[in-house]
Amino acid sequence: MQREENSLKGIEALQKNFRFAPFATSDRRRWKGLRAARYRKSLANGEFSVSVATHMLVLTIRPAEKMDLRYEGVKRDIPLPPGSIAMVPAGSTVLWHRQGSIDTLFISLEPSQVARIATESFEFDPTRTVVPPVVGLNVPELRSAMLAVDAELRAGGGDGEQLLVESLATILAVHLIRHTTGAHRLPVSADGVLPRRKLRTVMEYIMENLEGSPTLEQMAAVAHLSPYHFARQFKASTGLAPHQYLISCRIERAQHLLRKNDELQLAEVALRAGFSDQSKFSFHFKRIVGVTPRQFLLSARIP
């Protein structure tokens, strides 16, 4: 629980200092691994001083007309260009003054999670400072992952959301460590896939927990791997990311239920297949199967 509280401090600290509400926020979304807020407003002049308790990634989508930024030895008195990234380490005090509009994405990462990935995937000494203060990063891979968070932030949630967010948190941490420290990830197995026994065990675990919400960390623990290595090897083995595979398994179960008992209400089928509501079930069903659940049900009744 402490980890969740710390994650909230980064974004909450910012939100308390802005005089207007965020355009989109992960508040009340129960995300694990990261928190995010997108601020977009014209004529948003302002300044604040805030201490952040988490690592903060800041993506400039549209720069302000004027800006003065100070934290942990970083000094910047001209606006950051579009697409540039700032890394604010946990414990930093940020002094920020701006004039003009704002269009910026803030992502908060829990320090203990970043440190764990640094130790597991890069063999960092646990006592070593993991990420330094940086401003003006131009890293396409990191920016793409941040924009994926932004897209999920504005999408309003959906099945597989938690698993996707956990995966993005891991990807962000890996790119952050790699591009701010110059560290190289440890090599994985030669073929980069999960051994058959581990893959079978994970698949069985997923099928047994379809009605729940198995997390990336739980799946990785079944395979005795770090979440980052597990996600890469699982996709190499199946062609699908863990959250995509989870949804496909739920659709398979739904098809089985529709064939087996055509008297079931679609809402009940969605629930038994592990979907949080019928609309999300119908969306993924049509996307994967090509027809709506009702159309599938009618075709299954034809002798």
Secondary structure, 3 states (H helix, E strand, C coil): CHHHHHHHHHHHHHHHHCCCCCCEECCCCCCCCEEEEEEEECCCCEEEEEECCCEEEEEEEECCCEEEEEECCEEECCCCCCCCEEEECCCCEEEEEEECCEEEEEEEECHHHHHHHHHHHHCCCCCCCCCCCEEEECCHHHHHHHHHHHHHHHHCCCCCHHHHHHHHHHHHHHHHHHHHHCCCCCCCCCCCCCCHHHHHHHHHHHHHCCCCCCCHHHHHHHCCCCHHHHHHHHHHHHCCCHHHHHHHHHHHHHHHHHHHCCCCCHHHHHHHHCCCCHHHHHHHHHHHHCCCHHHHHHHHHCC
